[in-house]
Amino acid sequence: MNLQNYPEIMNRAEVAEVLRLGRYKMNELIFGGKIKVLIIGKSIRIRKQDLIEFIESH
């Protein structure tokens, strides 16, 4: 999987695009603690490295 074109910190929509998931499933992963997130104010962001680790573990 080529993640070079994605930023180091991504939003939910970008991660959902990479994983080819819908909004509901993406929220399940986030709020279920399956994928590490950064919460900045009301924004949820995912580090590229955390996404890579998630992909490799599944």
MARMARMI-85350 format. One record per atom (N, C-alpha, C): residue in one letter; x, y, z. Coordinates in steps of 0.001 Angstrom, whole numbers, plus 500000, padded with zeros to 6 digits. Each point is the difference from the previous one (the first is absolute). Layout:
AXYZ;...
END
This chain:
M500849498828500000;M499151501172500000;M500898501239500000;N499730500913499129;N500818501199499854;N499358501165500745;L500639500418501075;L499475501115500798;L500844501259499836;Q500891500017499033;Q500888501150499807;Q499243501292499728;N498879499918499332;N499264501202499620;N499110500532501113;Y500007499337501141;Y499169500432501123;Y500862500738501018;P499405500959500712;P500769500745501016;P500340499125501199;E500925500465500834;E500428499252501191;E498867499880501018;I499116500986500036;I498837499957500889;I498764500168499126;M499088499025500084;M498827499968499120;M498710500139500790;N498961500429499302;N498689500044500620;N499267498683499737;R498823499868500567;R499243498744499863;R499683499668498550;A499652501005499230;A499628499761498602;A501173499441499197;E501191500531500240;E501184499512499289;E500321498560500389;V499894499695501283;V500275498630500456;V498937499049499469;A498749500426499993;A498919499170499458;A500247499711498520;E500517500980499283;E500322499810498583;E501090498941499828;V501038500079500827;V501096499029499926;V499481498597500293;L499172499879501051;L499501498693500418;L498770499550499223;R499469500900499184;R498774499743499225;R498840499604500904;L499804500851501019;L498931499783500968;L499039501175499978;G498809499739500444;G499008501057500131;G500141500721501323;R499224501050500155;R500047500828501196;R499670499207501270;Y498973499163499944;Y499573499238501168;Y501099499048500474;K500590499247499096;K501054499044500361;K501247500734500501;M500312501139499398;M501142500796500438;M499792500462501437;N498806500473500309;N499692500423501371;N500062498828500972;E499585498832499561;E500091498792500834;E501452499718500386;L500896500103499034;L501419499761500264;L500570501039500958;I499622501255499789;I500526501087500834;I499459499910501419;F498687499972500134;F499402500052501331;F500055498659500715;G500305498941499274;G500209498699500609;G501445499791500443;G500854500998499749;G501391499921500426;G500859499087499138;K499533499660498823;K500746499096499114;K501145500702499280;I499853501304499793;I501032500777499308;I500320501217500866;K501283500298500148;K500427501125500831;K499652501321499315;V499538500947500793;V499646501307499459;V500584501116500858;L500086501170499404;L500338501229500701;L498732500838500025;I499649500507501153;I498846500888500086;I500531501400500260;I499724500878499067;I500452501387500081;I498744500863499997;G499645500479501170;G498731500717500127;G498873499032499707;K499222500287498980;K498915499101499589;K500372499173498775;S501239500152499551;S500448499294498801;S500688498697500355;I499755498990499190;I500648498704500157;I500966499827498846;R501254499687500338;R501035499784498994;R500699498677500269;I500522499398498948;I500699498718500099;I501384500187499373;R501048499635500752;R501357500064499464;R500179498889498959;K500737500296498961;K500250499016498946;K500643498740500583;Q500943500166500924;Q500673498855500607;Q499005499115500763;D499033500608500692;D498980499216500711;D499119499240499014;L499710500616498862;L499214499322498968;L500781498805499447;I501285500182499742;I500839498918499490;I500030498846501003;E500164500324501275;E500013498965501039;E498663499268500058;F498910500731499854;F498671499370499989;F499873499034498821;I500421500437498826;I499907499165498803;I500852498743500165;E501209500159500511;E500890498857500155;E499491498995501035;S499243500457500977;S499504499111501044;S498698499293499614;H499425500399498870;H498725499375499596;H500130499317498686;
END
